[in-house]
Amino acid sequence: MMMIPLLRAAFDVGASTIADAGRRAATHAVTMLLALAMFLASLGFLTFAGYRALAGGLGDIHAALIFAAAYLIMALCILLALQRKSR
């Protein structure tokens, strides 16, 4: 007789703990997405400013090639680091 209310209480505590964890995870995910959006916006502005500065001194084509090469090298370095980490 005493086991049913005890099991029900344990179930309620477990359910509320899972719900709290879900809320925290959702809040964390939204916060990380907002931070990612801000990071990408700042990266865009920095890229544009750097491109404009290089284009003024070297010309449009050379500035575009320099930025494309720089982003390609950064992407390859990230992929290399991920590959080394997975081993």
C-alpha positions, 0 to 999 in steps of 0.5 A: 500500500505504501509503495504506490505513493512512494513510486508516484513521488519518485516518478514526479521528482524524476519527471521534474528533474528531466523537465528542468534539464530540458529547459536548461538545455534549450536555454543553452542552445538558444544562447549558443545560437545567439552567440554564433549569430553575433560571431558570424556578423562580426566576422562579416564586418571584419572581412568586409573592412579588411577587404576594403582596406586591401582593395584600396591598396592592391585592387579588387582582384588581389584583395579577393584572392588574398582573402579567399586564400586566407579563409581556405588556409584557415579551413584546412588548418581546422580540418587538420586539427579535427583529424589529429584530434580524432586519432 
